Amino acid sequence: ADPSSPWIGAPVIVRTNRERHTLTDVLSRQYARAHGKVVIRWPARKSKWYGKPKLPAALNEAMKDPAFYEYYVDGADGFISSIINKKRFLVNGTWIKYHSLVPCHDEQVEFLAHEMAQSQPGDVITLSEPPAAINVELVDEDLNQVHLWSDATVVPGKVVLPMVPHLGPQYSNTTPTPIPGYMGLFSPSRVVFNNHFPLDLAFAITTNKAQGCTLEYVILALSPKAGLKCGMEYSDIYVALSRVKHRKYIRLLITGFPHECWAKLSYLSNLELDPSIQSFF
């Protein structure tokens, strides 16, 4: 992939967190490979697991799913996913750029150095526990005023702020993420995750998170999905298509063989505006 292409880091807008987790794993590797970086991840915090596999072999296989990890890539775009400081506009949806990691102890420093020395661009390094902090750079021109952040930045001349676990109100999510079953080894289940850090990579974002954002480039995951409330609705299409200023900055992510993928999009012609919206106006 060409690292200069704007589509390498363009966010894919999806309907569900299930898609977001899957695409974050794939696209973070692609981005890292193109930019000569590696992907670093660590186990996410779980609060509830409905239908958790009981056999150890099944449990280990289920936890290979990317939803069980938080991801980090140097230089990648992301956003804050919790309210940290309202007065300084560090709130849910504030866009940032991942700058650097702060290891939590000497053993983690040594482990990272050892793994980095043996890794190729695009490889994934898995930590056994989260780092002490993630340094992020503010990218919004209205927020990135160096003189206002001189008391907090860790890099002179830039606005690079350390994010630590539980900084501000803890990021909380009550919606379970589906974990697919695998070849009869275990059945589908659902897990509620609570991130260690109030951050998410922006390689894939849901339509809910995209509301209110103005993006330079957007990729829309438009193919139909199985499952209740998993497919795109009229409002989702509107949100996704209105994130950019010109249609040439939109691409479609279509699954399936060429002769069938366009036929699958016929569901779009049946989408209708929610009647309550028309009634409101």
C-alpha positions as CSV (number, residue, x, y, z in Angstrom):
1,A,0.0,0.0,0.0
2,D,1.2,3.5,-0.8
3,P,1.8,5.4,2.5
4,S,1.1,8.7,0.8
5,S,-2.4,7.6,-0.2
6,P,-5.1,9.4,1.8
7,W,-7.2,6.2,1.8
8,I,-4.7,4.3,3.9
9,G,-5.8,6.0,7.1
10,A,-9.3,6.9,6.0
11,P,-12.0,5.8,8.5
12,V,-14.4,3.1,7.5
13,I,-17.9,4.0,8.7
14,V,-19.7,0.9,10.0
15,R,-23.0,0.2,11.7
16,T,-21.9,-1.9,14.7
17,N,-19.0,-2.3,17.1
18,R,-18.6,-5.9,15.9
19,E,-17.5,-4.6,12.5
20,R,-15.4,-1.9,14.1
21,H,-13.3,-4.3,16.1
22,T,-12.8,-6.6,13.2
23,L,-11.7,-3.8,10.8
24,T,-9.5,-2.1,13.4
25,D,-7.4,-5.3,13.5
26,V,-7.1,-5.6,9.7
27,L,-6.7,-1.9,8.9
28,S,-4.2,-1.2,11.8
29,R,-1.9,-3.8,10.3
30,Q,-2.3,-2.4,6.8
31,Y,-1.5,1.1,8.0
32,A,1.5,0.0,10.1
33,R,2.9,-2.0,7.2
34,A,2.6,0.9,4.8
35,H,4.3,3.3,7.3
36,G,7.0,1.0,8.5
37,K,5.4,0.7,12.0
38,V,4.2,-2.2,14.2
39,V,0.8,-2.7,15.9
40,I,0.9,-2.9,19.7
41,R,-2.1,-4.3,21.6
42,W,-3.0,-5.5,25.1
43,P,-6.0,-7.2,26.7
44,A,-9.1,-5.0,27.1
45,R,-11.0,-5.0,30.4
46,K,-14.1,-7.3,30.4
47,S,-17.0,-6.6,32.8
48,K,-19.5,-9.3,31.7
49,W,-19.3,-12.3,29.3
50,Y,-22.6,-13.8,28.4
51,G,-22.3,-17.4,27.1
52,K,-18.6,-17.6,28.1
53,P,-17.0,-20.9,26.9
54,K,-16.2,-23.3,29.7
55,L,-13.5,-25.5,28.2
56,P,-10.0,-23.9,28.4
57,A,-9.3,-24.7,24.7
58,A,-12.5,-23.1,23.6
59,L,-11.9,-20.1,25.9
60,N,-8.4,-19.5,24.5
61,E,-9.7,-19.7,20.9
62,A,-12.5,-17.3,21.6
63,M,-10.2,-14.8,23.1
64,K,-8.2,-14.5,19.8
65,D,-11.0,-12.3,18.6
66,P,-9.7,-8.7,18.1
67,A,-12.6,-7.4,20.3
68,F,-10.6,-8.6,23.3
69,Y,-7.8,-6.1,22.7
70,E,-7.0,-2.4,22.7
71,Y,-4.8,-1.3,19.8
72,Y,-2.1,1.3,19.3
73,V,-0.2,2.4,16.2
74,D,2.3,5.3,16.1
75,G,1.0,8.2,14.1
76,A,-2.5,6.8,13.6
77,D,-5.6,8.9,14.0
78,G,-8.0,8.3,16.8
79,F,-10.5,10.0,19.1
80,I,-11.2,10.4,22.8
81,S,-14.1,8.2,23.9
82,S,-14.9,9.7,27.2
83,I,-15.3,13.1,28.9
84,I,-11.9,14.0,30.4
85,N,-12.0,17.8,30.7
86,K,-15.0,19.8,29.4
87,K,-13.4,23.2,30.0
88,R,-10.5,22.2,27.6
89,F,-12.9,20.4,25.2
90,L,-11.3,17.0,25.8
91,V,-14.6,15.1,25.4
92,N,-16.1,12.2,23.7
93,G,-15.4,12.5,19.9
94,T,-12.3,14.9,20.2
95,W,-9.9,13.8,17.4
96,I,-6.3,13.1,18.3
97,K,-3.2,11.4,16.8
98,Y,-1.4,8.6,18.6
99,H,2.1,9.8,19.5
100,S,3.9,7.4,21.8
101,L,3.6,4.8,24.6
102,V,4.9,4.9,28.2
103,P,5.7,1.4,29.4
104,C,4.4,0.5,32.9
105,H,7.6,-1.1,34.2
106,D,11.2,-2.1,33.2
107,E,10.1,-5.6,32.2
108,Q,7.7,-4.1,29.6
109,V,10.4,-1.8,28.3
110,E,12.7,-4.8,27.8
111,F,9.9,-6.9,26.2
112,L,9.0,-4.1,23.8
113,A,12.6,-3.6,22.8
114,H,13.1,-7.3,22.2
115,E,9.9,-7.7,20.1
116,M,10.5,-4.5,18.1
117,A,14.0,-5.7,17.2
118,Q,12.5,-8.9,15.7
119,S,9.4,-7.5,14.1
120,Q,8.6,-6.5,10.5
121,P,6.3,-3.6,9.5
122,G,2.7,-4.6,10.1
123,D,3.5,-7.2,12.8
124,V,1.5,-7.3,16.0
125,I,3.1,-7.2,19.4
126,T,0.8,-8.3,22.2
127,L,1.5,-7.0,25.7
128,S,0.3,-9.0,28.8
129,E,-1.0,-5.7,30.4
130,P,-1.7,-2.2,29.3
131,P,1.1,0.5,29.3
132,A,1.3,3.2,31.9
133,A,0.1,5.9,29.5
134,I,-0.6,6.7,25.9
135,N,0.7,10.1,24.7
136,V,-1.7,11.7,22.1
137,E,-1.3,14.8,20.1
138,L,-4.2,17.3,19.6
139,V,-4.9,17.8,15.9
140,D,-7.8,20.2,15.9
141,E,-6.6,23.7,15.0
142,D,-8.9,25.3,17.5
143,L,-7.5,23.1,20.3
144,N,-3.9,22.9,19.3
145,Q,-2.7,26.2,20.8
146,V,0.7,25.5,22.4
147,H,0.6,28.4,24.8
148,L,-2.6,27.1,26.4
149,W,-1.1,23.7,27.1
150,S,2.4,24.6,28.3
151,D,1.5,23.2,31.8
152,A,0.5,19.8,30.4
153,T,2.3,18.9,27.2
154,V,5.1,16.3,27.3
155,V,6.7,17.6,24.1
156,P,7.8,21.2,24.0
157,G,6.4,23.1,21.0
158,K,3.5,20.7,20.5
159,V,0.4,19.7,22.4
160,V,1.1,16.1,23.4
161,L,-0.9,15.0,26.4
162,P,-0.5,11.8,28.4
163,M,-3.6,9.6,28.7
164,V,-3.6,7.2,31.6
165,P,-6.2,4.5,32.7
166,H,-9.2,6.0,34.5
167,L,-8.2,9.6,33.6
168,G,-11.5,11.4,34.3
169,P,-14.7,9.4,34.4
170,Q,-14.1,5.8,33.4
171,Y,-15.2,4.9,29.9
172,S,-18.2,2.7,30.3
173,N,-20.0,0.6,27.7
174,T,-23.1,-1.4,28.5
175,T,-23.8,-2.8,25.0
176,P,-22.3,-6.3,24.6
177,T,-20.1,-7.0,21.6
178,P,-21.0,-10.3,19.8
179,I,-18.2,-12.9,19.6
180,P,-18.8,-15.4,16.7
181,G,-18.7,-19.1,17.4
182,Y,-16.0,-21.3,15.8
183,M,-16.4,-24.6,14.0
184,G,-18.4,-26.2,16.8
185,L,-15.7,-25.6,19.4
186,F,-17.8,-22.9,21.1
187,S,-21.1,-21.1,20.5
188,P,-21.5,-17.4,19.8
189,S,-21.4,-15.2,22.9
190,R,-21.6,-11.6,24.0
191,V,-19.0,-9.6,26.0
192,V,-19.2,-6.1,27.6
193,F,-15.9,-4.3,27.4
194,N,-14.6,-1.3,29.4
195,N,-11.5,0.1,27.9
196,H,-8.4,0.8,30.1
197,F,-7.9,4.1,28.1
198,P,-10.5,6.6,27.0
199,L,-9.3,6.3,23.4
200,D,-10.1,4.5,20.2
201,L,-8.3,4.2,16.9
202,A,-10.2,5.8,14.0
203,F,-9.6,3.2,11.3
204,A,-13.2,2.1,11.7
205,I,-15.9,4.1,13.4
206,T,-19.6,3.6,13.9
207,T,-22.2,5.9,12.5
208,N,-23.1,7.0,16.0
209,K,-19.6,8.1,16.6
210,A,-19.3,9.8,13.2
211,Q,-22.2,12.2,13.8
212,G,-21.1,15.7,13.9
213,C,-17.6,15.0,12.4
214,T,-16.3,16.5,9.3
215,L,-13.8,14.1,7.7
216,E,-11.5,14.5,4.7
217,Y,-12.0,11.0,3.4
218,V,-14.5,8.3,4.2
219,I,-15.0,4.7,3.3
220,L,-18.5,3.4,3.8
221,A,-19.1,-0.3,4.6
222,L,-22.3,-0.5,2.6
223,S,-22.9,-4.3,2.1
224,P,-25.9,-5.8,4.0
225,K,-25.2,-7.6,7.2
226,A,-27.0,-10.5,8.9
227,G,-28.5,-10.0,12.3
228,L,-31.0,-7.8,14.0
229,K,-30.1,-4.0,13.8
230,C,-26.8,-4.8,12.1
231,G,-27.5,-3.4,8.7
232,M,-27.4,0.2,7.5
233,E,-30.6,2.2,8.0
234,Y,-31.7,5.4,6.2
235,S,-30.3,7.6,9.0
236,D,-26.9,5.7,8.9
237,I,-26.5,6.3,5.2
238,Y,-27.3,10.0,5.6
239,V,-24.8,10.4,8.4
240,A,-22.0,8.5,6.5
241,L,-22.5,10.4,3.2
242,S,-22.7,13.8,4.8
243,R,-19.3,13.5,6.6
244,V,-17.3,14.8,3.7
245,K,-17.6,18.0,1.6
246,H,-17.5,16.3,-1.8
247,R,-18.5,12.9,-3.1
248,K,-15.1,12.2,-4.7
249,Y,-13.8,11.8,-1.1
250,I,-16.1,8.8,-0.5
251,R,-15.3,5.2,-1.3
252,L,-17.5,2.1,-0.8
253,L,-16.5,-1.1,0.9
254,I,-18.4,-3.8,-0.8
255,T,-18.1,-7.5,0.0
256,G,-18.7,-10.5,-2.3
257,F,-17.8,-11.4,-5.8
258,P,-18.0,-8.7,-8.5
259,H,-21.0,-10.3,-10.2
260,E,-23.1,-10.4,-7.0
261,C,-21.9,-7.5,-4.8
262,W,-23.9,-4.8,-6.5
263,A,-27.1,-6.9,-6.5
264,K,-26.7,-7.2,-2.7
265,L,-27.1,-3.4,-2.5
266,S,-30.8,-3.6,-3.6
267,Y,-31.8,-3.3,0.0
268,L,-31.0,0.4,-0.2
269,S,-34.0,1.0,-2.3
270,N,-36.3,-0.2,0.5
271,L,-34.8,2.1,3.2
272,E,-37.2,4.8,4.3
273,L,-37.0,7.9,6.5
274,D,-38.4,7.3,10.0
275,P,-41.9,8.7,9.9
276,S,-41.4,10.4,13.3
277,I,-38.8,12.8,11.7
278,Q,-41.3,14.0,9.1
279,S,-43.9,14.4,11.8
280,F,-41.4,16.5,13.9
281,F,-40.8,19.0,11.1
